[in-house]
Amino acid sequence: MAVGLKIVIVGSGPAGMYAAGAIVKKNPDSVIDIIDKLATPYGLVRAGVAPDHQTTKNVTRAYDKIMENENVRFVGNIGLATDIPLEKLREIYDVVIIATGTPKDRSLGIPGEDKDGVFGAQTFVYWYNGHPEFTDAVPNLEIETAVVIGNGNVALDVARILMRTEAEMASSDLADHAAKKIFNSPLQRVHVVGRRAPENAQFSSKELSEFGDLTSAKTYTDKTSLPDEFVSEDKKETKVVNTNLDLLRSFEQIKPSITGRSVHLDFLASPVEILGDTSITGVKFERNEILDGKAVGTGETYEIDCQLLVSCIGYEMGILEGLPVERGVIKNEEGCVGKGLYVVGWAKRGPSGTIGTNRIDSQNVVDRILEDYINVEDTAKPGPEGLDAWCTENNIHAVSFDDWKKIDAAEKERASDESPRRKFVRTRDMLSILDESR
């Protein structure tokens, strides 16, 4: 077994936490610093999971136990590249594990994408979840119609949050600034548009079923586009797809004129142009057909008038501190990027799977690390002491896990009866809480 290593994990989301948990279990003498550019831990669990899906966020209880291990530290409010260079981390630690996720929205690649009122999923979701870097994204919701591009759970999240009432969201942790705009919006229609057929959609049945329970909006789809039955060699896929098709049949049939608030689940269409001058006024779509398993344009187009578009077609890795990026992820071999440098999670394999998918992925990379270091003696690198010295020298106000507990307690204390917390959405406010506690 490898000697106790000095390890830093960059990113405290699920992939980083599962990597830390695997190290604690398989090489308990290692010391681990988990750094994050935010003052709050757990990444997408806080900033990406829908605010009305509180049960999903309970996974943080397992992460809390990892953080409370005596050989594990959370060091928040310190960003890779912005506060500390990658090369400095490699000098300080034996092993650096990149667990930043894929922090860039994939582009639609069509004309008009730069118009006001056009947002990527990350910007929009981080805005309503209170991510400090996106608090001021401020989409204009004085609108009647929104279009959401994509046929996955994120697209459903965006559409559902836009159409739920204040009462429906009372037990959520929707950020205050977003709640004010959403609940006061005159929004009447949301179109969720996917390029492939209904049987190819990546919705989970649970997410899709929630559209039958909206209190102030009806959900519509074109039932004539639904196959009678879906059959696959994969029994699990067959069951999930047929459950989704049954749910789609339970919604209202689309018709020429619809009154009242509505959600439209549209299929077999790809956006080809965003219309308008400086701001979006509509989207032009091309109808598709499935040929040899692929969505192919037919040449027939139509338009949807709208004042907001949210693109939920996936994420990719942007440029980060000179890391080698290829096809939207950090170039790696079974998680290894270079000597002492590794990557886990979406940054390694792309934005796929659920929170739990990251567990096996991170465990496999940790196995690779321990195999690579099985015969390594103590390198005498400073580890945590080196990071502390860097923070002191550069006047970085690092946030510990105990600090986070104080922020967490303050958020819970200021919440309403039903809501689990009322988030602080600016780092300066979180740091003020800590200053007051001292």
C-alpha positions in Angstrom: 0.0 0.0 0.0 1.1 3.5 -0.8 2.5 5.6 2.0 0.3 8.3 3.4 0.1 10.9 0.6 -0.5 14.6 0.7 -3.4 15.1 -1.7 -5.4 18.2 -2.8 -8.8 17.8 -4.5 -9.9 20.8 -6.6 -13.6 21.0 -6.3 -15.9 19.8 -3.5 -18.8 18.5 -5.6 -19.9 14.8 -5.8 -16.9 13.6 -7.8 -14.4 15.3 -5.4 -16.2 14.1 -2.3 -16.4 10.5 -3.6 -12.7 10.6 -4.4 -12.0 11.8 -0.8 -14.1 9.1 0.6 -12.3 6.4 -1.3 -8.9 7.7 -0.2 -10.0 7.8 3.4 -11.1 4.2 3.1 -8.3 2.7 1.1 -5.3 4.8 2.3 -6.4 6.3 5.7 -2.9 7.7 6.4 -3.2 10.2 3.6 -4.1 13.9 4.4 -6.5 15.5 2.0 -7.3 19.2 1.4 -10.5 19.8 -0.6 -10.3 23.3 -2.0 -13.2 25.2 -3.7 -13.5 28.6 -5.2 -16.8 29.1 -3.3 -17.1 29.5 0.4 -19.7 26.7 0.4 -19.0 23.0 -0.3 -20.7 20.3 -2.4 -20.8 22.0 -5.8 -23.7 21.0 -8.0 -25.7 19.6 -5.1 -26.1 23.1 -3.8 -25.9 25.1 -7.1 -27.2 22.6 -9.7 -29.9 20.3 -8.1 -33.3 21.9 -8.5 -34.4 23.9 -5.4 -37.7 21.9 -5.1 -35.8 18.5 -5.1 -34.7 18.6 -1.5 -34.6 14.8 -1.1 -31.8 14.6 -3.7 -29.7 17.0 -1.6 -29.7 14.6 1.3 -26.6 13.1 -0.2 -24.7 15.8 1.6 -25.1 13.9 4.9 -22.7 11.3 3.6 -20.3 14.1 2.4 -20.5 15.7 5.9 -19.1 12.5 7.4 -16.2 12.5 5.0 -15.4 16.2 5.8 -15.4 15.4 9.5 -12.6 12.9 9.2 -9.5 14.2 11.0 -7.3 13.8 7.9 -9.7 15.8 5.6 -10.0 19.6 5.4 -12.4 21.8 3.5 -10.6 25.0 2.3 -13.2 27.2 0.6 -13.0 30.6 -1.0 -9.8 29.8 -2.9 -10.0 29.3 -6.7 -7.6 27.4 -9.0 -5.8 29.9 -11.2 -7.5 33.0 -9.7 -6.0 32.5 -6.2 -3.4 29.7 -6.6 -1.7 28.4 -9.7 -1.9 24.7 -10.6 1.9 24.5 -10.6 2.0 25.8 -7.0 -0.5 23.0 -5.9 1.8 20.5 -7.6 4.7 21.8 -5.6 2.8 21.6 -2.4 1.1 18.2 -2.7 2.1 14.7 -3.9 -1.2 14.4 -5.8 -3.6 16.9 -7.4 -7.0 15.7 -8.3 -9.1 18.0 -10.6 -12.8 17.7 -9.7 -14.2 20.9 -11.2 -16.9 19.5 -13.3 -17.5 20.9 -16.8 -18.2 24.6 -16.1 -19.1 25.8 -19.6 -22.4 25.5 -21.5 -22.2 23.8 -24.8 -23.0 26.2 -27.6 -26.0 25.8 -29.9 -23.9 27.0 -32.8 -26.6 28.9 -34.5 -27.1 32.5 -35.6 -28.4 34.9 -32.9 -27.1 33.0 -29.9 -25.6 36.2 -28.6 -28.9 38.1 -28.3 -30.2 39.4 -25.0 -32.6 36.9 -23.4 -30.6 33.8 -24.5 -29.0 31.8 -21.7 -27.2 28.6 -21.2 -28.5 26.1 -18.6 -25.6 26.7 -16.2 -26.2 30.5 -16.1 -29.9 30.1 -15.6 -29.8 27.3 -13.1 -27.0 28.9 -11.1 -29.0 32.1 -11.1 -32.1 30.6 -9.5 -30.0 28.5 -7.1 -28.1 31.5 -5.8 -24.6 30.8 -7.0 -22.6 33.9 -6.0 -21.0 34.3 -9.5 -24.5 34.3 -11.2 -26.6 36.3 -8.8 -26.7 39.2 -11.2 -27.4 37.3 -14.4 -30.9 38.7 -14.0 -32.9 37.4 -16.9 -35.8 39.5 -18.0 -39.0 37.6 -16.9 -41.4 40.3 -18.0 -42.3 37.9 -20.8 -45.2 35.7 -22.0 -43.3 32.8 -23.7 -40.1 30.9 -23.0 -38.4 28.2 -25.0 -36.2 25.6 -23.4 -33.9 23.5 -25.7 -33.2 20.0 -24.6 -34.8 16.7 -23.7 -33.1 15.9 -20.4 -33.8 16.5 -16.7 -32.2 19.9 -16.7 -34.6 21.1 -19.3 -37.5 19.8 -17.3 -36.1 21.5 -14.2 -35.9 24.9 -15.9 -39.5 24.6 -17.3 -40.9 23.4 -14.0 -39.3 26.1 -11.9 -40.5 28.7 -14.3 -44.1 27.5 -14.1 -44.5 26.5 -10.4 -46.3 28.9 -8.1 -45.0 30.4 -4.9 -47.1 27.9 -2.9 -45.6 25.0 -4.8 -42.1 26.3 -4.1 -42.6 27.1 -0.4 -40.6 24.1 0.8 -37.7 24.8 -1.6 -34.5 26.8 -1.2 -35.1 28.9 -4.3 -33.0 32.1 -4.1 -34.8 35.2 -3.1 -33.9 37.3 -6.1 -35.0 34.6 -8.5 -38.3 33.9 -6.6 -39.2 37.6 -6.9 -38.8 37.6 -10.6 -40.4 34.2 -11.3 -43.5 34.6 -9.1 -44.2 38.1 -10.5 -43.7 37.1 -14.1 -46.6 37.2 -16.5 -45.2 34.1 -18.2 -47.9 32.0 -19.9 -46.2 29.4 -22.0 -43.0 27.3 -21.9 -42.0 25.1 -24.9 -39.5 22.3 -24.1 -38.1 21.3 -27.5 -35.9 18.3 -28.3 -34.3 17.3 -31.6 -35.0 13.6 -31.3 -38.2 11.5 -30.9 -40.2 11.1 -27.7 -38.7 7.6 -27.1 -35.2 9.0 -27.3 -35.7 11.7 -24.6 -33.5 11.4 -21.5 -36.1 12.4 -19.0 -36.4 10.4 -15.8 -39.9 9.2 -15.1 -40.0 10.9 -11.8 -39.1 14.3 -13.3 -41.6 13.9 -16.2 -44.4 12.8 -13.8 -44.2 16.2 -11.9 -45.7 17.9 -15.0 -49.0 16.2 -14.3 -49.2 17.9 -10.9 -48.6 21.6 -11.7 -51.3 23.6 -10.0 -51.5 26.6 -12.4 -50.4 25.1 -15.7 -51.5 22.3 -18.0 -48.9 20.1 -19.9 -49.5 19.4 -23.6 -47.8 17.1 -26.1 -48.6 15.7 -29.6 -49.8 12.2 -28.8 -49.9 11.3 -32.4 -46.1 11.4 -32.4 -45.9 8.7 -29.7 -45.1 5.1 -30.7 -47.6 2.4 -29.4 -44.7 0.6 -27.7 -40.9 0.8 -27.3 -38.8 -2.4 -27.4 -35.1 -2.6 -26.7 -32.7 -5.4 -25.9 -32.1 -3.5 -22.6 -35.0 -4.5 -20.3 -34.3 -1.5 -18.0 -34.4 0.9 -20.9 -37.6 -0.7 -22.3 -39.3 -0.2 -18.9 -38.2 3.4 -18.5 -39.1 4.5 -22.0 -42.5 2.9 -21.9 -43.2 4.5 -18.5 -42.3 7.9 -20.0 -44.5 7.3 -23.1 -47.4 6.4 -20.8 -46.8 9.7 -18.9 -46.7 11.6 -22.2 -50.1 10.1 -23.2 -51.5 11.2 -19.9 -50.9 14.9 -20.7 -53.3 17.0 -22.8 -53.3 16.7 -26.6 -51.8 19.8 -28.3 -54.4 21.9 -30.2 -54.3 25.1 -32.3 -55.5 27.5 -29.5 -54.7 27.1 -25.9 -55.8 29.4 -23.1 -54.3 29.6 -19.7 -50.7 28.8 -18.6 -49.2 25.8 -20.4 -46.1 23.7 -20.9 -45.6 22.2 -24.3 -43.3 19.1 -24.7 -42.2 19.2 -28.3 -40.1 16.6 -30.2 -38.3 16.2 -33.5 -37.2 19.8 -34.0 -33.8 21.5 -34.0 -33.3 25.3 -33.5 -31.6 26.8 -36.6 -31.8 30.6 -35.8 -32.6 32.9 -32.9 -34.7 35.8 -34.2 -34.7 39.4 -33.2 -32.4 42.5 -33.3 -30.5 42.9 -30.1 -33.0 40.8 -28.0 -34.7 37.5 -28.8 -38.2 37.7 -30.3 -38.5 34.1 -31.5 -36.7 30.9 -32.6 -36.8 29.2 -36.0 -36.9 25.4 -35.9 -36.4 22.7 -38.5 -38.5 19.6 -38.2 -36.6 16.4 -38.0 -37.2 12.7 -38.8 -35.3 9.7 -37.5 -33.2 7.9 -40.1 -30.9 5.1 -39.1 -31.3 6.1 -35.4 -30.3 9.7 -36.1 -32.3 13.0 -36.1 -32.1 14.4 -39.6 -33.6 17.7 -40.8 -36.5 17.6 -43.3 -36.1 21.1 -44.6 -39.5 22.1 -43.2 -39.3 25.0 -40.7 -41.6 26.8 -38.3 -41.2 29.6 -35.7 -42.1 30.0 -32.0 -42.4 33.6 -30.8 -40.7 34.0 -27.4 -38.7 36.4 -25.3 -36.5 33.9 -23.4 -34.5 30.9 -24.5 -32.6 28.6 -22.1 -30.3 26.0 -23.8 -30.0 22.8 -21.9 -27.9 20.7 -24.3 -25.0 19.8 -22.1 -21.7 21.2 -20.8 -18.0 21.1 -21.6 -14.7 21.9 -20.1 -13.4 25.4 -20.7 -9.8 26.5 -20.6 -8.5 26.1 -17.1 -4.9 26.9 -16.1 -3.4 25.3 -19.2 -4.9 21.8 -18.6 -5.1 19.8 -21.8 -8.7 19.9 -23.0 -9.9 17.6 -25.8 -13.6 17.0 -26.9 -14.9 19.0 -24.0 -13.1 17.2 -21.2 -9.6 17.1 -19.7 -7.4 14.8 -21.7 -6.6 11.8 -19.5 -5.7 8.1 -19.5 -8.0 6.3 -17.0 -8.0 9.6 -14.9 -4.3 10.3 -15.1 -3.4 13.6 -16.8 0.3 13.6 -15.9 2.7 12.8 -13.1 0.9 13.5 -9.8 -2.1 15.0 -11.7 -5.5 13.3 -12.0 -9.0 14.1 -12.9 -12.4 12.7 -11.8 -16.1 13.2 -12.6 -17.5 15.2 -15.5 -14.1 16.9 -16.1 -12.8 13.4 -16.9 -15.6 11.7 -18.8 -18.1 14.5 -19.7 -21.5 15.5 -18.3 -23.3 12.2 -18.0 -25.0 10.1 -15.4 -26.4 10.9 -12.0 -24.8 12.1 -8.8 -24.2 8.5 -7.9 -22.4 7.7 -11.2 -19.5 9.7 -9.9 -18.9 7.3 -7.0 -17.6 4.4 -9.1 -15.7 6.7 -11.4 -13.9 8.4 -8.5 -13.2 5.1 -6.8 -11.5 3.8 -10.0 -9.3 6.8 -10.3 -8.3 6.5 -6.6 -7.3 2.9 -7.3 -5.2 4.1 -10.2 -3.5 6.7 -7.9 -2.7 4.2 -5.2 -1.3 1.8 -7.7 0.9 4.6 -9.2 2.2 5.5 -5.8 2.5 2.0 -4.2 6.3 2.1 -3.9 6.7 5.9 -3.3 8.3 7.0 -0.1 7.5 10.2 1.7 8.2 13.1 -0.7 8.6 15.7 2.1 6.2 18.0 0.3 4.6 20.5 2.8 0.9 19.6 2.0 -1.7 21.5 4.1 1.0 23.6 5.8 2.1 24.8 2.4 -1.4 25.8 1.5 -1.9 27.7 4.7 1.4 29.6 4.1 0.2 30.5 0.6 -3.1 31.8 1.9 -1.4 33.9 4.6 1.2 35.3 2.1 -1.6 36.2 -0.4 -4.2 37.4 2.1 -6.7 34.8 1.1 -9.7 34.5 3.5 -10.0 30.7 3.5 -13.2 29.1 4.8 -13.0 26.0 6.9 -15.7 23.3 7.3 -16.4 24.7 10.8 -16.9 28.1 9.1 -19.3 26.5 6.6 -21.3 25.0 9.5 -21.8 28.5 10.8 -23.0 29.8 7.4 -25.2 26.7 7.1 -26.8 27.3 10.5 -27.4 31.0 9.7 -29.1 30.1 6.4 -31.4 27.7 8.2 -32.2 30.2 10.9 -33.3 32.8 8.5 -35.6 30.5 6.5 -39.4 30.5 6.6 -41.2 27.6 8.3 -41.4 25.3 5.2 -38.2 26.2 3.5 -35.0 24.3 4.6 -32.8 27.4 4.2 -32.7 31.0 2.9 -29.4 31.1 1.0 -26.8 33.8 1.2 -26.0 34.5 -2.4 -22.9 36.8 -2.0 -19.6 35.6 -0.6 -19.1 38.9 1.2 -22.3 38.2 3.2 -21.0 34.8 4.2 -17.7 36.1 5.3 -19.5 38.8 7.3 -21.3 36.0 9.2 -17.9 34.5 10.0 -16.4 37.8 11.1 -19.4 38.4 13.4 -19.0 34.9 14.9 -15.4 35.6 15.7 
